[in-house]
Amino acid sequence: MAERRQNIIKLTTESLAWYFRRSDKQYSDTHLRLYDQAAELLTSRLEFAEFLVSKLGINPGKILEIAAGSGLVSSVLKNKLDNAIFIDLSLQALDMLKRRKEFNN
């Protein structure tokens, strides 16, 4: 069991290191905008965000969105909920999230 845990930790560490070395190339503003357009077209993320907020209620407490990306869902959550926190591995995506006009209303 301890050996398996060490292998998982090693794999996770190596994967995160690989990701950070390459993430700046895959998360340019252009790529993120294209991702947003595709995600909304294929999955109706904005509609999902509105549905999620309706299920959470008016004051659900603290909300943590993991893998927030460039903020397609996050912008809706932030504007409708008081205590929302957003994280993502991509600093480029989080920078884009912070620049979204919908996020800063």
N, C-alpha and C positions, 0 to 999 in steps of 0.2 A: 504494500500500500504506500509506504513512504517513497519507494522508487518511482511509482506511478505519479505521485504528487510532484516529485522533483522534475519528471519529464514534462508534466503539464506546465509547470512554472517556467521551465526552460523554453518550451515551445511558445508560450505566451510572450515571454520576454523577447525572443527572436522575432516573433511576428510583429510586435509593436515597434521594434527597432527597424524592421523592414518597412513598415508602413510609414513611419516618420521620415525615413530617407527618401521616400517616393511621393508622399502625399502632396507636396507642393506642386508637382507636375499634374496630378489628376484633379486637383481642386482649384483651378483658376476660376476667376469670375465668370468667364465664358462657359466653362464646363458646368459650373454650379447653376447658372441661369438655364442652360439646356436641361439639366437634371430636374430643376423645378418645373419647367414646362412639361417634360415627359411624365414626371410624378403626378402632376395635377391631371393631365390628360388621361393617364392610365389608371389612376387609383382614387381620384376625387379626394385628395388629401384635405383641401379646404372644407369640403362638406363633412369629412370625417372629424376634423377639428371642431367644427360647430356641434356635431353630434356628441363628441367627447365632453365638451363643455356643458352641454345640456344634461348629460348623465352625472357629471361631477357635482352639479348644484352651484348655488351662489357663493358659498364660502367653504370649500372643501379642505382648507388647510394648505400645507405646503405641497406643491406638485413638482416632481423632478422629471424632465424629459431627457431621456438618455438617447444619444445619437440624434441630436437636434438638427444636425446638418446646417443648411443655409437658412432655416427658419420658416419653411412653408407652413407647418403646423404651429410652430412656436409663436409666430406673430399673432395668431388667433388666441392662443392660450394666454399670452402676456396681456393682451388688450382686454380680456374678459375675466382673468383671475388675478388676485392680488399677490399671491406667493408662489410664483412659478420660477423654477431654476432650470437652466438649460446647459447641457454638457455635450461635447463631441470630441473625438480624437483629432479632428482636423481644425487647426487654428485658422486656416483660410476660410473654412465654412463658417466658423463662429464670427470671424471678422465680417463676413458678408451678412450674417444674421444681424449683427449690431448696426449695420448700415441700412438695413431694410426700412423704408419709410413706414410701412405698416407696423413694424416692431417698435418704432419710436413715437407712436401717437400717444 
